[in-house]
Amino acid sequence: MEDKELITNATQLLSDLNSCKQGTADDIRLQELLNTTMQELKKRKS
């Protein structure tokens, strides 16, 4: 899977997670992990 595809998938997951808005500890941790993953992928892309 290419970085662009990973970023797209992570963005979609964040969008879906944010629309759920349950705010459990697991949701927050998943959001943090997705944000970190996207930042790293964007750094590699630059």
Helices and strands as residue ranges (DSSP letters): H 3-20, H 25-45
